[in-house]
């Protein structure tokens, strides 16, 4: 296990590569881009389908989220993963539900239905980025629906907040969402890197992990400064539904209401400061509007 403390890293950009990329691709043909156009000097964001959670009729919905299921447009949660490529390197953000999840909606003991029509490994292989070739793997937090396929990445540099590792491995009763067996497997990871705050993944300032405790003690989000589309903030579980912002509510199962409120405020301020977009990962309405791989954002 590698112990890591963040430090300010030098920032650099290959200006000639940016000029070439921008000249070769206009907004007019942006929607037609495919994975086979990949160039090493591009920063690209692929959205992968990593399952869906149908929460219709879920008895604990209001208890957990603070509003009845009728208060959200769609009582369910998308569960995407994200592949980022940058200057020949790659990062996977989240690993979703396990590939073993049935393709069709299947009832569970939790009272919700899980489905995973498309498998993560197959999607990565189709993009010529099989798990074995990945450079970095990062997770917002260690809840079960974000780490389902993590065993694929035991050999990969895995970026996780130290506070999250501590919370997930604490003895006794834990925050809802942790699975001792699943999180215990991370002890076998060859290149687990524990972070103590924000971290510049590639060292060029374009892809940054930001510590955002609240939902869990060591939660983090990911910021990608796309050159054409503009900055994107991937929320993890800092927010689950857009309606949480509209109704000014927080899930009752968050580790800290005070930290959660501060994190939401920080993310909204960051969205404004960057002039970018806050992507609420689980929000099914937002997810329906996103391009899905092999299409991508740049």
N, C-alpha and C positions, 0 to 999 in steps of 0.2 A: 504494500500500500504506500502510495506516495503522499507525503504531507506537503501542502502548498499554501503559501500566503501570497496575496496579490501584491503586485508592485506595478508602478507605472512603466509601461512598455513603450518603446519607440514606435511611432506611427508612420507608415509609409504607404504610398499608392503608386502603382505603375501607370503613369499618366498616358503613355503611348497606348497601352492596352485599353484603357478606358475610352480614349478617342476613337480607336479602331472599332470597339464594340458598339459605341453609340452611333457611329457612322453607318455601321452595317445593319443596324436594327432600329427602325423607326416605330413610333407608337402605332402606326397604321398596321404593320404586320406583326405586332407584338403577340397578339392572341393566337397566332399560328405557330409559335415556336414549339419545338419538340426537343426531347432529350438528346436526340442524335446530333443536335446543333452544338453540343457542349464544347466550350473552349476553356482551357485551363485558366485564362485570365478573367473569367467572368465570375460575378457573385450571383448565385441563383438560389431560389427558394422553391422547393417542390412540396406540395401538400399531398400526403399519403393517407389513404383510408385505413384506419386502425380500429374499426369497430363502431358500434352504436349501442346505446343503452335506452331502451323503451321504458319510460317511467309512468306511462298511463295507468291509473289505478293504483299507483304505489302508495300504500297506506301511510308511510312515514314522510311523504313529500313535504307537507306543511310543517311538520315537526322539525325537519332538517333544514329547510330553505326559508322558513318564515312566512311563506305565502301559500295559499292553496294552488294546486296544479293548474287551475283555471286562470291563474294570474300570469302565466307564461304562454307565449304563442304556441309552443310545441313542448309538451311535457316529456322531454327526452334529452339525451346528451350525445352529441357527436363526439368522436374520440380520435381525432387526427394525430398523426405523427408528421414531422417535418424534416426533410433532407435539405441541407444547405451545402452548396459547393462553392469554394472560393480559392482561386489561384492554385488549382490542382489538389486542394485538400477538401475534406468532407466532414460534416457533422450531422448526426441524427439527433433530433430533439424529440424525446418521449419514445416509448415503444408500444404503447397501447394495450389492447386486450391480447391475450395469447393467440397465436395462429391456430391453436387447437379449438378455439371457440367455434361453435357451429355456424354455418353460413346463414341459416334461417333463424328468425327470432325464437329464442329458447328460454322458457321460464327458469328462474333460479330461486334458490333458498332465500335470497335477499328481497324477493318480492318484485324484482324488475326483470325484463327480458334482455338478454345479450345476443348480439349477432355480429358476425365478421365475414361478410361475403368475399372480401378481398384480403389476401394474406400479405403481411408485411414483407417477409423474405422474398416472395415472388415479385412484389412491386419493386423492391430494391434491385433485384437481379435484372428486371426488365429495363431498369435505368442504367445498367452496367455498373452498379454500386452494390455488389453483394456484401453481406455483413463482414466477410473476411477482409474486404478492402477498405473498410471504414477507418477514418483517422480518429474521430472523436465521437463520444456518445454522452449526451447530457440529459438530465431529467429534472423536471420542475420540483418533484418531490417523490417520495417512495410509496404512494398509495397504489393499490393493486392495479387500477385501470391505466396507470402510466408506465408500468414496468413489466407488462405481460410477456413481452418478447425479449426481455433483457438478457437471458442466457445466450442469445446469439452473439453478444458483445463482450464476453468475458475477457477477450484478448485486447479490447480497445481501450484507449485512454478515456476513462469515465469520469465526468465532472459533476460533483455533487457537493452541496454545502455541508460542512462539518456538523453544523447544528442539526441538519436533517438526519445525518447518520447517527448522531447521538440519540435523537428522539426516537427513531425507528428501532434502535437496539436497546432502549431502556427496559429494564425488567419491570414486570407488573403490567397493569392495565394501560393501554396506549390509546391515543386518539383514533377514532373510527377511520377505517380505510387501510390501515397497515395489516400486512399479512406476514407473520413471523417467518414462515417457511420461505416465502419469496424474497423478503429482504435479507434473510440469512444467507442466501446464495451469493449476495454481493461480497461476502467475506472471501470468496474464492476468486474474485476478479483480480487479474494480474496487474492492472494499471488503474486502480481506483485512486482518484485524486480528490482529496478533501479540501474544499475552498473555505476561506474565512472572509467572504464578502464578494464584491464584484470582480469579474474576470474577463479580460479581453482574450477571446478564444484563439484567434489566429494572429494576434499581435499587430493588427493593422487598424484597429478601432472600428471595424465594420460589423463584427458580430460579438456581442457582449452579454454575458450573464450578469444579472442584477439581483442581489439578495433582497427578497421581499417577504419577510416572515409575516405570519398571520394565519393563513389557512393551515399551515403546519409551521413548526418552529424554524425549519430550514428551507422554506419554500424559496424558489428563484424563478425569474422570468428571463426571456431571451429577446434581445433587441437586434434586428437585422437592418442595416442601413443600405437598402437596395438603391442602386444608382438611378434607375429609371422610374420604378414604381414609387419609390420613396420609403422612408423608414417604417418598419412593421414591428410592433411589440407583441410577442406571443405570451399570453396571460397565464399559462399553466392553469391552476385552479384559484388564482387570486380573485377571479370572478367566474361564475358558472353560466349565468344567464344575463342578457342585456337588461332584463327587467329588474335585476338587483340594483342597477344604477338608477333606473327610473323611480323605483319605490324606496330607494335609500335603505336597503336592508342588507343584512349579512347572514350567511348560513350559520345556524346555531352550533354546528359541529366544528367550526373553526377553532384552532388551538388558542387564539387570542383575538377577541373582538377589537381591542384597542389597536393592536398591530395590524389587523385586517383593514380597519378603517384608514389607518395611516398609509398602508400600502396602496389602497384604491386611490387615495388622494394623490400619492406619488405618481402612479401610473397615468392618471388623467393629466397631471401637470407635465409629465414627460411626453405624452402624446402631443400636447400643445407646443411644448418647447421644440420638439423635433419636426413638427409639422407633418406627423405621420399618422398611422392608424393603429388602434388598439384592437387586436384580434382576440376575441373571447373564444378560446379554443373549443369549449364544450357547447357553446350556443348553437343550436341546430339551425336557426334562421340564418345567422352569419355564415355558417359552414356551407349552406346550400348555394351561396353566392361566390364561393371560392373556386378558382381553377384547381382541378385535380390532376396529378401526374398522369401522363407524361408532360402535360403543359406545365409551365412554371412562370414565376415572377423574376424579374431582374432589375 
